[in-house]
Amino acid sequence: MDRFNLSRWAIRHPALVGFLIALLFAAGTAQFFALGRDEDPTFTLKEMIVAAAWPGAAPAQMREQVADPIERRLRATEDLDFLQTYCVDGRCAIRVSLKDGAPKDRVPVIWQQVRKQLKDLEPGLPAGATVAADDDYADVYGYVFTLTGADNARLVTLAEQARDAVLRVPGAGKVQITGEVPRRLYVDVDSRRLAAMGLSPDAVVQALAKRSSVAPAGVVERSMRVPMRIGGAVDGVDTVENTAVPGADGTIRVGDIGTVSNGYADPPDGLVRHAAKPAVVLAIAMAPGADGLGFGKQLSEAAAAFGRTLPAGVTMTQVQDQSQNIREAVDAFLIKFFCALTVVLLVAFLTLGWRTGVVVALSVPLTLAIVALFMGASGIGLERISLGALILSLGLLVDDAIISVEAMVVQLEKGASRADAAAYAWTHTAFPMLTGTLLTIVGFLPVGFAQSTTSEYAGGIFWVTGSALLVSWVVAVVFTPYLGVRLLPEARAP
């Protein structure tokens, strides 16, 4: 222990240590402002919804002939926890939940295996039954805009244009449009004309179905085979009106026996209103690891630029901005950080003197700068958990520095030289401080290494707090002695 003294080494290489302090502080400060910002840390959702449909089937039929075969196949799923099945007329939904300890890296593979099993099972289901799986519903759409001031079809077209503009913003993830009312072609047949022509409603339905079917029309063989298609698909009112319906006395146009109109689905699946006006919603999810503050600002600028191109009367309004929540969380941390630093300065100045107080106070931003470099290298951004861990660490960061500098002050008051006082801080306080630091870190160990979703969400408490405490110890035994030699008062003559 006497042969190697890290504190003595630090004061014997002042140029190198001073350069490291400046470099780490500058790089850490730049890294802190470059860290990704989000409201919550990302985690893997270990649930899937398997939905099956069999039009016309009763709930008992859905359970016996559809849900039960699917359940028997799904019970062999890796790391399966439980299944929950809900059956109604013509439909059923099965909730597939994996164990909380399922490795997150295996979850996508497991879901792929489930889809493969369902695909193999589908031919054995009753005719007309379909099954689909969905595990893509964990995205948080934290940025929401509404479009109002026009009919639904026009608003949907504008929303699609806005989506293209939004996807060009760096950091944009998924974009979802809701509030679209499906368009429909309605054929109101006059029953008296239909009876007079000797036709049945089924004949009209079959003629329209045949007209709207898509099928190859053959090929033309020359030096190469060229596919052929015949136009005339149902794409408008005129096309439907001119559809021929075969009858006993020849064919007749649909327009001669009824009225064809273009409209919306009635009743619609859902309607969206904003400020009592019909609206279409554009929801944006941020890509994982993106900077929420920077993305929110760029997204607002892109939305404002697109809003200037909208027709008169159409308004694009932002109703949800996740970057505001992120900004509030980051600002709250900065406020608490400066408050804590101010308290440390006041207490250190009043009890230790201004020079000792400066040495202690400088250790806090230097420690946080190095922790920011660790967070950037580890892919940890600023969010609810990491910010909480940093705030929690603030009360612990100054302990090692105070112990180290106080040991130096005591030795200086006894008449020791600056170099001997710095070396004493290593030989008598470094390893007791390290033991206390490691014991504190061990208290957070289960949160960091537990195989669970909770650990995946809150594991940053261990990594951020642990790195902050270890870095504070390094700062206390390397940089604090260097600063103490520079700033503490001269040793008294014996």
C-alpha positions in Angstrom: 0.0 0.0 0.0 2.9 2.3 0.8 4.7 1.4 -2.4 1.8 2.6 -4.6 0.0 5.8 -3.6 -2.4 7.1 -6.2 -2.8 10.5 -4.5 0.9 11.0 -4.4 1.2 10.0 -8.1 -1.5 12.7 -8.9 0.4 15.5 -7.3 3.6 14.4 -8.9 2.1 14.7 -12.4 0.2 18.0 -12.2 0.3 18.8 -15.9 -1.2 15.4 -16.8 -3.9 15.5 -14.0 -4.8 19.1 -14.8 -5.2 18.2 -18.5 -7.4 15.2 -17.5 -9.6 17.4 -15.4 -10.1 20.0 -18.2 -10.6 17.3 -20.8 -13.0 15.2 -18.8 -15.0 18.2 -17.7 -15.3 19.6 -21.2 -16.1 16.2 -22.8 -18.6 15.3 -20.0 -20.4 18.6 -20.3 -20.7 18.2 -24.1 -21.9 14.6 -23.6 -24.5 15.7 -21.0 -26.2 18.0 -23.4 -26.0 15.4 -26.2 -27.6 12.6 -24.2 -31.0 11.3 -25.4 -33.9 12.7 -23.5 -37.1 10.8 -22.9 -39.9 10.7 -20.4 -39.5 7.0 -19.4 -36.9 4.3 -20.2 -37.8 1.8 -22.9 -38.6 -1.8 -21.9 -39.8 -4.9 -23.7 -43.5 -5.7 -23.6 -43.9 -9.4 -23.1 -47.5 -9.8 -24.2 -49.1 -10.6 -27.5 -52.7 -10.6 -28.7 -53.9 -13.4 -30.9 -57.2 -12.5 -32.6 -59.3 -15.0 -34.5 -62.5 -14.4 -36.6 -65.1 -16.7 -37.8 -68.1 -14.7 -39.1 -71.5 -16.1 -38.0 -70.1 -18.4 -35.3 -71.6 -18.4 -31.8 -69.3 -17.9 -28.8 -69.5 -21.6 -27.9 -68.4 -22.5 -31.4 -65.6 -20.0 -31.3 -64.3 -21.5 -28.1 -64.6 -25.1 -29.1 -63.5 -25.0 -32.7 -61.2 -22.0 -32.8 -59.9 -20.9 -29.4 -59.3 -24.4 -28.0 -57.0 -25.5 -30.9 -55.1 -22.3 -30.8 -54.6 -22.6 -27.0 -53.4 -26.1 -27.3 -50.8 -25.0 -29.8 -49.8 -21.9 -27.8 -49.2 -23.8 -24.5 -45.9 -25.1 -25.9 -44.7 -21.5 -26.2 -41.3 -20.8 -24.7 -41.4 -19.0 -21.3 -45.2 -18.9 -21.4 -46.8 -17.6 -18.2 -50.5 -17.7 -18.9 -53.2 -17.4 -21.6 -56.5 -15.5 -21.3 -59.2 -16.0 -23.9 -62.3 -13.9 -24.6 -64.9 -15.2 -27.1 -67.9 -13.3 -28.5 -70.1 -13.8 -31.6 -67.7 -14.4 -34.5 -64.6 -13.3 -32.7 -62.2 -14.3 -30.0 -59.0 -12.8 -28.5 -56.3 -14.7 -26.7 -53.8 -12.8 -24.5 -50.4 -14.5 -24.5 -48.2 -13.4 -21.6 -44.6 -14.5 -21.1 -42.9 -14.9 -17.7 -41.5 -11.7 -16.2 -38.1 -13.3 -16.3 -38.1 -14.1 -20.0 -34.9 -12.7 -21.6 -35.7 -9.6 -23.6 -33.4 -10.7 -26.4 -35.5 -13.9 -26.8 -38.9 -12.2 -26.9 -38.8 -11.3 -30.7 -37.8 -14.9 -31.4 -40.6 -16.3 -29.3 -43.2 -14.1 -31.1 -41.8 -15.2 -34.4 -42.3 -18.8 -33.3 -45.8 -18.1 -32.3 -46.7 -16.6 -35.7 -45.2 -19.7 -37.3 -47.3 -22.0 -35.2 -50.4 -20.0 -36.0 -49.7 -20.1 -39.7 -49.3 -23.9 -39.5 -52.5 -24.2 -37.5 -54.7 -22.0 -39.7 -55.5 -24.6 -42.5 -57.0 -26.9 -39.8 -59.4 -24.3 -38.6 -63.0 -24.2 -39.9 -63.6 -22.8 -43.3 -63.8 -19.0 -43.2 -61.9 -18.7 -39.9 -58.8 -16.5 -39.8 -56.2 -15.8 -37.1 -53.7 -13.0 -36.6 -51.1 -12.0 -34.0 -50.2 -8.5 -32.8 -47.4 -7.6 -30.5 -46.7 -4.1 -31.9 -48.7 -1.9 -29.6 -46.1 -0.7 -27.1 -45.2 2.5 -28.9 -45.9 5.8 -27.0 -47.4 8.4 -29.3 -46.3 11.4 -27.4 -46.8 14.0 -30.1 -50.3 14.5 -31.4 -51.7 16.9 -33.9 -55.3 17.4 -35.1 -56.5 18.7 -38.5 -59.8 20.4 -38.7 -61.7 22.6 -41.1 -62.6 20.4 -44.1 -64.5 17.2 -44.9 -63.0 13.9 -43.7 -61.6 12.7 -47.0 -59.8 16.0 -47.5 -58.4 16.0 -44.0 -57.1 12.4 -44.4 -55.3 13.5 -47.6 -53.7 16.4 -45.8 -52.8 14.1 -42.9 -51.0 11.8 -45.2 -49.0 14.7 -46.6 -48.2 15.8 -43.1 -47.1 12.2 -42.3 -44.6 12.3 -45.1 -43.2 15.7 -43.8 -43.0 14.4 -40.3 -41.1 11.2 -41.2 -38.3 13.4 -42.6 -37.6 14.8 -39.2 -34.6 13.1 -37.5 -35.7 10.9 -34.6 -39.2 10.3 -35.9 -40.5 6.7 -35.4 -44.0 5.5 -36.2 -46.7 7.8 -37.4 -50.4 6.9 -37.1 -53.5 8.5 -38.6 -56.8 8.1 -36.9 -60.2 9.4 -37.4 -60.6 8.3 -41.1 -64.1 7.4 -42.0 -64.2 4.8 -44.8 -65.7 5.8 -48.1 -68.5 3.8 -49.5 -70.5 3.5 -52.8 -74.2 3.1 -52.0 -76.6 1.5 -54.5 -80.3 2.2 -53.7 -82.3 -0.2 -55.9 -85.9 0.6 -56.8 -87.7 -2.6 -55.9 -90.6 -1.9 -58.4 -88.2 -1.5 -61.3 -86.4 -4.6 -60.2 -89.6 -6.6 -60.1 -90.7 -5.2 -63.5 -87.4 -6.4 -65.0 -87.7 -9.8 -63.5 -84.5 -9.4 -61.5 -83.6 -10.3 -57.9 -81.3 -8.3 -55.6 -78.9 -11.2 -55.7 -78.4 -10.7 -59.4 -77.4 -7.1 -58.8 -75.0 -8.2 -56.0 -73.4 -10.9 -58.2 -72.9 -8.5 -61.1 -71.2 -5.9 -58.9 -69.0 -8.5 -57.3 -68.0 -9.9 -60.7 -67.2 -6.4 -61.9 -65.1 -5.6 -58.9 -63.2 -8.9 -58.9 -59.5 -8.8 -59.7 -58.2 -11.7 -61.8 -55.7 -12.2 -64.6 -57.1 -11.9 -68.1 -54.5 -14.1 -69.7 -51.2 -13.5 -71.5 -49.9 -12.5 -74.9 -47.1 -14.7 -76.2 -44.6 -13.2 -78.5 -40.9 -13.3 -77.9 -41.9 -12.9 -74.2 -44.9 -13.5 -72.0 -46.8 -10.2 -71.2 -49.5 -10.3 -68.6 -52.9 -8.7 -69.6 -55.4 -6.9 -67.4 -58.8 -5.7 -68.4 -59.8 -2.3 -67.0 -63.2 -1.3 -65.5 -62.8 -2.0 -61.8 -65.3 -0.4 -59.5 -63.6 3.0 -58.9 -66.4 5.5 -59.1 -70.1 6.2 -59.4 -70.1 6.1 -63.2 -68.5 2.7 -63.2 -71.1 1.2 -60.9 -74.0 2.8 -62.8 -72.7 1.3 -66.1 -72.4 -2.2 -64.6 -74.5 -4.6 -66.6 -76.9 -7.0 -64.8 -78.0 -10.0 -66.9 -81.7 -10.6 -67.1 -84.3 -12.7 -68.9 -84.7 -10.1 -71.6 -81.1 -9.1 -71.9 -78.8 -6.9 -69.8 -79.7 -3.7 -67.9 -77.6 -1.0 -66.3 -77.5 -0.7 -62.6 -78.2 3.0 -63.0 -81.5 2.2 -64.7 -82.9 0.3 -61.7 -81.4 2.3 -58.9 -79.4 5.3 -57.7 -75.7 5.2 -57.0 -74.2 7.6 -54.6 -70.8 8.2 -53.0 -70.6 8.7 -49.2 -69.1 7.6 -45.9 -69.6 4.4 -43.9 -72.8 4.8 -41.8 -72.4 4.2 -39.0 -68.7 4.8 -38.9 -66.3 2.8 -36.7 -65.4 5.9 -34.8 -65.4 9.7 -35.0 -62.8 12.2 -33.8 -63.7 15.8 -32.8 -61.5 18.6 -31.6 -63.0 21.9 -30.3 -66.4 20.5 -31.4 -65.3 20.1 -35.0 -64.7 16.9 -37.0 -61.0 16.2 -37.0 -58.3 13.7 -38.1 -55.5 12.9 -35.7 -51.9 12.6 -36.6 -49.9 10.8 -33.8 -46.1 10.5 -33.8 -43.9 8.2 -31.8 -40.3 9.1 -31.2 -37.6 6.6 -32.2 -35.8 4.8 -29.4 -32.8 6.7 -28.1 -33.7 10.0 -29.8 -33.4 13.3 -28.0 -36.9 14.2 -27.0 -36.1 17.9 -26.6 -34.4 18.3 -30.0 -37.0 16.1 -31.7 -39.9 18.1 -30.2 -38.4 21.3 -31.4 -37.7 20.1 -34.9 -41.2 18.5 -35.1 -42.8 21.8 -34.1 -40.8 23.6 -36.8 -41.8 21.0 -39.4 -45.5 21.2 -38.3 -45.4 25.0 -38.5 -43.8 24.9 -42.0 -46.5 22.4 -43.2 -49.3 24.4 -41.6 -48.3 27.4 -43.8 -49.1 25.2 -46.9 -52.6 24.2 -45.7 -55.7 25.5 -47.6 -57.7 28.4 -46.2 -59.9 27.2 -43.3 -57.9 24.1 -42.4 -56.1 24.2 -39.1 -53.3 22.0 -37.7 -53.2 22.1 -33.9 -50.8 20.3 -31.6 -52.7 18.8 -28.6 -49.9 16.7 -27.0 -46.2 17.5 -26.7 -44.1 15.0 -24.8 -41.1 17.2 -25.0 -42.7 19.6 -22.5 -42.8 16.7 -19.9 -39.2 15.9 -20.7 -38.1 19.5 -20.4 -39.9 19.8 -17.0 -38.0 16.7 -15.8 -34.6 17.9 -17.0 -35.2 21.4 -15.6 -36.3 19.9 -12.3 -33.0 18.0 -12.1 -30.9 21.0 -13.0 -32.7 23.1 -10.4 -32.2 20.4 -7.7 -28.6 20.0 -8.8 -27.8 23.7 -8.4 -29.7 23.9 -5.1 -27.7 20.9 -3.8 -24.5 22.4 -5.1 -25.3 25.7 -3.4 -26.1 24.0 -0.1 -22.8 22.1 -0.3 -20.9 25.3 -1.0 -22.5 27.2 1.9 -21.9 24.4 4.3 -18.4 23.8 3.1 -17.6 27.5 3.2 -19.1 28.0 6.7 -17.5 25.0 8.3 -14.3 24.3 6.3 -13.4 27.7 4.9 -13.7 29.0 1.4 -10.6 27.3 0.0 -11.7 23.9 1.3 -15.2 24.6 0.2 -14.1 25.3 -3.4 -12.2 22.0 -3.5 -15.3 20.1 -2.4 -17.6 21.9 -4.7 -15.5 21.3 -7.8 -15.7 17.6 -7.2 -19.4 17.5 -7.9 -19.6 18.8 -11.5 -16.4 16.9 -12.3 -18.0 13.7 -11.1 -21.2 14.3 -13.0 -19.2 15.1 -16.2 -17.5 11.7 -16.0 -20.8 10.0 -15.3 -22.3 11.6 -18.4 -19.5 10.1 -20.4 -20.3 6.7 -19.0 -24.1 7.2 -19.7 -23.3 8.1 -23.3 -21.1 5.1 -23.8 -23.7 2.8 -22.2 -26.6 4.2 -24.2 -28.4 5.5 -21.1 -30.3 8.7 -21.7 -31.9 11.3 -19.5 -35.3 10.0 -18.4 -37.3 9.5 -15.3 -35.1 6.8 -13.8 -31.7 8.1 -14.7 -32.5 11.6 -13.6 -33.9 10.2 -10.3 -30.6 8.2 -9.8 -28.5 11.3 -10.4 -30.6 13.3 -7.9 -30.3 10.5 -5.5 -26.5 10.5 -6.0 -26.1 14.2 -5.4 -26.2 13.7 -1.6 -23.5 11.0 -1.8 -21.1 12.5 -4.3 -19.5 15.0 -1.9 -18.9 12.4 1.0 -15.7 11.0 -0.4 -14.4 14.4 -1.4 -15.1 15.9 2.1 -13.4 13.0 3.8 -10.4 13.2 1.5 -9.9 17.0 1.8 -10.6 17.0 5.5 -7.9 14.5 6.0 -5.5 16.8 4.1 -6.6 19.8 6.2 -6.0 17.9 9.5 -2.5 16.9 8.3 -1.7 20.4 7.1 -2.8 21.8 10.5 -0.3 19.4 12.1 2.5 20.8 10.0 2.7 18.2 7.3 3.6 19.3 3.8 1.1 19.4 0.9 2.5 16.2 -0.6 2.5 14.3 2.6 -1.0 15.5 3.4 -2.2 14.3 0.0 -0.5 10.9 0.5 -2.1 10.6 3.9 -5.5 10.9 2.3 -4.7 7.8 0.2 -3.1 5.6 2.9 -5.7 6.3 5.7 -9.0 7.1 4.0 -9.0 5.7 0.4 -9.8 2.1 1.2 -12.3 2.7 4.0 -14.1 5.1 1.5 -14.0 2.4 -1.2 -15.5 -0.2 1.2 -18.4 2.1 2.1 -18.9 3.0 -1.6 -19.0 -0.7 -2.6 -21.4 -1.5 0.2 -23.8 1.3 -1.0 -23.6 0.1 -4.6 -24.4 -3.5 -3.5 -27.7 -2.2 -2.1 -28.8 -1.4 -5.6 -27.4 -4.6 -7.1 -30.8 -6.5 -7.3 -32.4 -3.7 -9.4 -29.6 -3.8 -11.9 -29.2 -7.6 -12.4 -32.7 -9.0 -11.7 -34.1 -10.9 -14.7 -37.4 -9.0 -14.9 -39.3 -6.2 -16.6 -38.9 -4.2 -13.5 -35.1 -4.4 -13.8 -35.3 -3.5 -17.4 -37.3 -0.4 -16.6 -35.6 0.7 -13.4 -32.1 -0.9 -13.8 -30.7 2.6 -14.6 -30.8 3.3 -10.8 -28.0 0.7 -10.2 -25.9 1.7 -13.2 -26.1 5.4 -12.8 -25.8 5.5 -9.0 -23.1 2.9 -9.0 -21.0 4.7 -11.6 -21.5 8.0 -9.8 -20.3 6.6 -6.5 -17.3 4.9 -8.1 -16.4 8.0 -10.0 -16.7 10.1 -6.9 -14.2 7.8 -5.1 -11.8 8.1 -8.0 -12.2 11.9 -8.0 -11.6 11.9 -4.2 -8.3 10.0 -4.4 -6.9 11.5 -7.7 -8.3 14.9 -8.5 -9.2 16.2 -5.0 -5.6 15.8 -3.7 -4.4 17.7 -6.8 -6.9 20.5 -6.2 -6.1 20.5 -2.5 -2.4 21.0 -3.2 -3.4 23.9 -5.4 -6.0 25.6 -3.3 -5.6 24.6 0.4 -3.6 27.1 2.6 0.0 26.7 3.3 1.2 24.3 6.0 2.0 25.9 9.3 5.6 25.9 10.4 6.2 23.3 13.1 
